[in-house]
Amino acid sequence: MTPEQGATATAVEHVLALKTVAPFSSLPPEDLALLVERATPRRYAAGDALLERGVPVSAVHLVLEGRVEEQRGGRPWSTRAPYELVGGVDAIAHAGEDLIAIASEPTRTLELTRDDLVDACLDRFAVLATIASGVATMAIAARRRLGKEAGFTSVRPAAAARRERRLDLADRIVVLRETPALRDTRVRTVGEIARAMELETIDAGTVLWRAGEPADRLLVVVAGAVRCTTEDAAHEFTLGPQDAIGVLDAVAGAPRWYGATAETAVAALALPVDHLMDVLEDDPEAAVDGLERFARATSALVQRVARDAPARTPR
């Protein structure tokens, strides 16, 4: 591997290349230019390793020319062609120790280190939100490949069917701190999220949303059980207290990937995703910490897919 010398591609060409890749395609030119300024062009000969097994992934590569073969756990996983990413979620998560990426032919990439990517997220919230959208999209794709229950642990509906009294701010903070996605988030940020949430009491049998509808809010279940089913009925699972429902599609900016119906009476804290993003934008360090936790959880999902059914990487 060598830094690219005398490259014919200009910074403008690199910006255009990055513009073709989801999720970066939604970023304005100035944010794309910021990422390109921090990136390093690389050249690899056939057989060179972009990523080596046994160490956490520390950089993302955008393939410009050539082809890269990935392996997970010693088994073939994916082939990366031009305008695809190598490293991705594993770099943000600082994980992927069992991921190997080898150039199968002469290959050019644009490399962005994890540290530079994190710095860009701290500088520009739009970059962080865009990367979070990509991580959420990968998490949905991975869950779709994790069996009938999509990798969730379903709750027992009868054990969770009860009404909740009105929760004050302190109660809401306690509930959110018990939610895995927010467990390590500092109290001040959780408090701001809690202020923006509304407690909803929902009768059994109420449809919360249908698959394919716009995803503009998320719910944290306080009590009760919610039955979730994809449109093709390939996935069915029941979520309950401390589960955050509808987060992945809301953060991805994608339609609902499953429908949700109250299986029992439900109490839940509801939050428009725009309000969540506003809170995180005001606390960049908490936002980056949350992105890293989100990426680690998604990386673990991908590892489960690789272990159970090695194939092309979820996108």
N, C-alpha and C positions, 0 to 999 in steps of 0.2 A: 504494500500500500504506500502511496506517495501523495503529498499534496499536488494538486493539478498545476502543472507548469505551462505557461504559454497557452492557456485555454482560449479557445475561440468564442466560447459562450460568454456573453456580457452579463453584467448585473441585471439588466433589463430582461434578458433571456431567462435568467434564473428566477426572477419574479414571475414571469409568465409561466414557467414550469411549475412553480409552487402553486400558482393560481389554478392549475388544472386538478389539484389533489384535494379531495375532501379530507378534513373539514376546512382546509385553508382557503378554499375557493370563495368562501363568504367574506373574507377579510378585505378591507380597502387597500389600495396600493401602498399607502404609507406604512401600514402594518406589515405587509408582505416585504417591503423594502427593509424594514427593521430586522426581520428574520434573516433575510439574505445577507445583510451586512454582518451579521454574527456567524454566518455559516462559512464552512471551508469546503471548496471543491476538492474531491478526491478521485484518484485513479487506482483501479485494481486489475491485476493480471488474473487470468483464469486460474483458479485454485487458491487465490488469496482469501483470507478470512476477514469479513467486515465485523463479525461478532464471534467471540470465542466462548466455548462452554466453560462453566465453572466460575465466571465472574458476572456480576450484575451488568446489565446493559447500561451504557453511559452516554450513548448518542443515538440520535435518529438519523437515518440516511434516506434521502429522496433519490431514487434511481433515475438517472438521466439517460444513460445508455447501457446496454448489456442486459445481464440476467443474473439473479441471485437466488440460490437454493437455500431454503431454511429447513432446519431439523429441530425437533423438540424431543427431548428424552431419547436421543439417538435414532429417531425415526423420521422419515420424510414428512414435512409439514406443509410447505408452500413454496411456490416459485414466484419471485417478485420480478416484474417487468418494468420498463420505463414508466415513470410517473406513478409509481407505487412506493409506499414507505416500508422501510426495514427498521425494526426496533420499537417504534411507536409507543404503545402503552407501557411496555416493559421499561423503557428509558425513564418515563415519568415516574413509574413505580420504583425505579432502581431495583428491578427484579429481573427475571428471565435468565437465571444462571444455567438453565439447561437448553437455552436457545443458541443454535449455531447458524451463522449465515456465511455462505461461501459463494464467491463470484464464479459462475460456471463458464464465463467467457469474459473477455476484456470489458470492464465496466467502469462507468463514471457515476459518481454520486455527489450530492450536496449534503455535507455532514453538519448537523447542528448538535452540539453537546447538550447534555441534560442541564448543566449549570447555565448555559446561555439561554436555553429554552425557559428555564425557571425565571431567570432575570427578565426575559421578555414578558412573561406573565405578570411579574410584579410591576413592570413599567406600563403595560397596556392591558387593561382588563378585557378588551375585545379579543386579544390573543388567548387569554385564559379561557374565556367563555367558548371560544371556537374549539380549543383543544378538549375542553370538557364535553362538548357536543360529540366530538369524535370518539372519546372514551365511552360515552353512553351508548353510542351506536354500536360499538364493538361489544359492549356488555349485553345488549339485546340480542345480537347475533349469536353470541356464545350461549346465552340462556336458551335460545331456540333449539340448541343442539344438545341440551342436557336432560333429555328424557321428558316424560309426561309432566313432571312437576317443575320443569325448567330450572332445576338446581335449587329450588326453594325447599324449606322444611315446612310443610303445611301444619297449621294449628288444628286443634280439636274444637270445632264450633261450639259444642255444648259447654266447654270449659271457659268460654270467653264471652258468653252472652249476658251482658248486664249494662245498665245505664250508668252514666257518669254524671256527677254533679258539675256545676259550672266550675271551671278551673281558673284560679287567679294566675298572675304572672309567674309566681314562684312555682306553682304546680306545673305550669307549662314548661318551665325550664327543666324541672325534674324529669318530666316525660321525655323531653327532647334529648336530655343527657343520657337517658337510657336507650335511645335509639342508636344502633350501631354506627350509622353514618355520621352522627354528631357526637359520639361518645368522648372524643378527645379534643373537641372544639372548645376554645376558651369561653368562659361563662358570659362575658360581655357580648360576644357575637351571638351566642345561643339566645341570650336575652333579647337582642334586637330581632332575631327571627321569631321568637315567641310573641313579641309585641304585635307582629304583623299577621299572626295566625288567628283564625276564627274557629271556635268550637262548634262542630255540627253534630246534631243527634239525628240519626237516620234509622227509619223503620226497616225491619226485616223485609226482604224482597225488593227493596228500592234499587233501581239501576243507577249506579254512580256514573258510569260512562260505558259506551259501546266501543268495540274494536274499530279502529279507523277514524274515530272522532278526533278533533284537535286536542292536543295535550297542553293545557294552559295552567294546570295547577297540580299540586301533589297533596297527599293526605298522610298524616301520621296517625295510626290507629291507637286509640287510648283503651277502648274496650270493644269487644265484639269480634266478629269474623266476617271477612270479605272473600267471596268466591270469585276467582279470576279464571277466565277461559278465553283462549284465542279463537279467532273466527272459524278456523278449520277444525277446532276441537282437538288439535294435536297436543295442547298443553292445558292442564287444569290443576289449580292449586288454591289453597286457602291461606290467607294471610290474616294476622291478628295483632294484638298489642305489641307496641314498639316497632312494628313493621312500617316502613315508609312506602306508600303505594303510589305508583304513577310517576316516580322520580325519573326513571331512565328515559322514557319517551319525552317527558317535559324538558329535561336538560338537552336531549338530542334535538329538540325542535321537530320531532317526528309525530305522525299520528299514533294514537293509542295502539299498542301492539297486542293488548288483551282487553276484553271487556271486564267490568267489575260490578258485582251485585252484592248488596248486604245480605249475608246468609243468616245473620241474627240481627237484633238491634245493635247498632254501632254508634260509638262516640269517637269522633276523629277531629284532629286539628288540621285545618285546611289552609293552604298557602298558595297564592298565585306565584308561578315560577318567576315572573318579573320582579316581585317583591323580594324573593330570595336572592336574585342577582343584584338587586339594588343594595341589599345588606352586605353581600360579599364584596361588591365594588368599593364600599366604604372601608373595608378591612382587607387589603391585598394579601397580607401575610396569612390571615385565616383562610382566605380563598385559595392560596397556593397549598397550604396544609391540607385543605379539604380535597383539592384536586389530586394530590399525591395519595391520600387514603383511597379515594375513588379509583385511581389507577391501580393501586395494589390489589383492591378487591376484584377489579376487572381482569388483571393479570392472572389472579388465582383461578377465575372462571375459565380463562383460556387454557390454563394448565390442566384443568379438569377435562375439558374437551379433548385436549391432546392425549391425555392418559386413556380416556375411554374410547375415543374414535379419531385417531390421527388423520388429518386431512388438511385441506386448504384453510388458512387462518381466517377466522370470522372477521367480517368487515363492518 
